Structures are given as structure tokens and as C-alpha cells.
């Protein structure tokens, strides 16, 4: 073989290798045209070791949707997922801002949240999420009552306690987290109805800690167990504890930052009546946690609702309402995670139905699937090679990033 032929064979092998890695000009962020036309999974680009990004078209009932996907290898010991949030439960920030602040290499938006309080004049929306949240192994909040959720109708048999997260064993899974909490005073223990939640069950008491933020706690006493738009309760009471003792009380829920070492108990109806028995200086012990249905302990968890279980779509998934959506797929026994966000550009804004999202996750290889907030919230960010900050990869349907309460971040150790 001549030297020129050897050089030609080397160039041919190099070209094949480049195509396989998905870094040729024809397989950049847009993916290959043939894969997109077929509704395939497209070609990927490396974000970091164990993390890749790709995008591709999907055929759907309402037209063509465009998917953006992060493929995360949790079997890689340097890769982990964690909760993105602004530092307080009742606060919002852009996904890119949270990712850069927490030094994530990529991420998507998270749970549905309290975005509007038009039904309650004079009451400000809290921006707080619907479901439970766990960050760095610590419970941040519980789930609001089912009827008080903000977002679409849930699939049959699911509720606001549903989460997707990564356990302390390093495996991703879907699960359910139930609040377990109480406050004890004078030898009498009473159950907590919520922790750092924008809505409390009727006749209950909720605890608010420094994780809540400075937003007014009044929304917690509005709505009913059957109607989110129900009137705000006229029977409320609030007690402030500092270092475990009662230091003040008020007939109405307050606002302002809850400082470290301080817990505020907010009661409505019968719960308010119970709090009125507490007196200044009395010792009160507050304890709470989140118990999982599977018995797993979580490093991070975020709310939403399941759409895929054991490789099969959940019964009763909606097949009529198409929208821009964000979702999570889990494969390889929890060692591989797909973070999917649809594009909100005008050409793709019709999006997918929930049933189509489940099918798209299964096509990626997921056996478990979970839906997160969508519409104007749907955002996927990732660093480009050599960059120190993330870039928004999809087109949010609002035209710009919508501030959200939390998200899922991809981190490199």
C-alpha cells in the first residue's frame, strides 16, 4: 500500500470516528436530519464526562415537537444530580441563574408552583412548589393538599406527594414522600399539617423555618380541602418560637424572613385554636421529616407526577391536551437518567400530550418516567465545551426564561 493510500485510509477512519462521536458539522446541536425525521434520538454532544446533550424532532398528534435531552450516567462516580433552588422555598429564579450559582453543568426546571393567586384578592402568590423537596439530604418542604395543587389534573391514583429523586444509594427512582411531623408542648403532642408549604389542610398547624424565605405566610390559610379557590380562613393564629420557646404570637399570619433558630407555627380553624393555648416562654419542640413509600432515603428529590412505571405508561394518561413539557426518564435500574425539555419556539409550541411524553421517554430507553412543570417554565440549560456558565438550549415559550422555584441540576464532582 502506498503512503498516499495509507493517509487516505487514516482520514477515512478518522471521519468514521467523528461521525460516531456526533461531532461532525451535520450532527451538531440540531441532530441528524434522518434521525429527526424518523422521530429518533438524534446525535449527542458531550457536556462533561458522563453527561451528553442532544436534540431532535418528534412526530406528534398536534404536529412536530422538538425535544432537548440530557443523558446523565449516574454509574459514573463523578456525576450526580441535585436540587436547583434559589436558597429559599418561597422564591424563584431562572434555571440558568440557579445552575451557575450552584456550579451545575446542566439542568432543567422542576416542580409545578404557586404562580398566581387571582382567586384571593390581596394575597400574593408565594412562588413555592407544590410537591415535597429534598436538597442535600435535608427535607425542605412537604406537599400541599391535593385540591390545593397548581397545575394540570394528575393521572388516576397519583397525588401531590409524588417525587423523582436520587437515593443515598446513588440510584434514581420515582417515589412518594409523606410528611411526618409534630409539635409538643406541655407534654401534649400534636401533628403538623405542613412544613414550608403555600397551603395547609383545614384545621391544621404548619411549621415555617428559615428555609421558607420572607414571603407572607397568609396564603397558607386560604383555600379548602376541596377547593383551591376557597376563601381565606377568618380563624388564624401564628406563634413564633426562638430556640424552642414561644416569644410572640399574632392573630394573623405574618411575613418577613424566618431567621435561623426560629420556627413559626401557623394555624387555621381548629389548628389556630390549639395554638392559642401556648403562652410566652413555654417550651415547644418541633420535629419533622419526609417518609418515603419505598423506604429509601434521598439526597435530592423534587415533586411532579409519574407517567411511566415498569416500562409501561400509567393508566389514564391524557391523550388530548398538547403542550410544551419537561420530564425525567430513568433507565438501567436507576443508573441512567434522561432530562427532557420540549422546545417552545413558535414552530414547535403545540408540544406533546402527557401520553406522548411517556412514549418519548420509553423510546429513549426509560422504564420509569416523571412529568415536571411545562409551558413557559420548560427550560433546559447546559454548558458548551470549555464554557464556565450554562446556556439555555431550548426556546422557552415565554420568549425568555421564566423564574421557577426549583429544578434538577447535573453536577460533576
Secondary structure, 3 states (H helix, E strand, C coil): CCHHHHHHHHHHHHHHHHHHHCCCHHHCCCCCHHHHHCCCCCCEEEEECCEEEEEEEEEECCEEEEEEEEEEECCCCCEEEEEEECCCCCCCECHHHHHHHCCCCEEEECCCECCCCCCCCCCCCCCCECCCEEECCEEEECCCCHHHCCCCCCCCCCCCCEEEEEECCCCEEEEEEEEEEEEEECCEEEECCEECCCCCCCCCEEEECCCCCCCCCHHHHCCCCCCCCCCCCCCEEEEEEECCEEEEEECCCCCCCCCCCEEEEEEECHHHHHHCCCCCCCEEEEEEEEEECCCCCEEEEEECEEEEECCEECCCCCCCCCECCEEEEEEHHHCEEEEEEECCCHHHCCCECHHHHHHHHHHHCCCEEEEECCHHHCCEEEECCCCCCEEECCCCCCCCCCCECEEEEEEEC
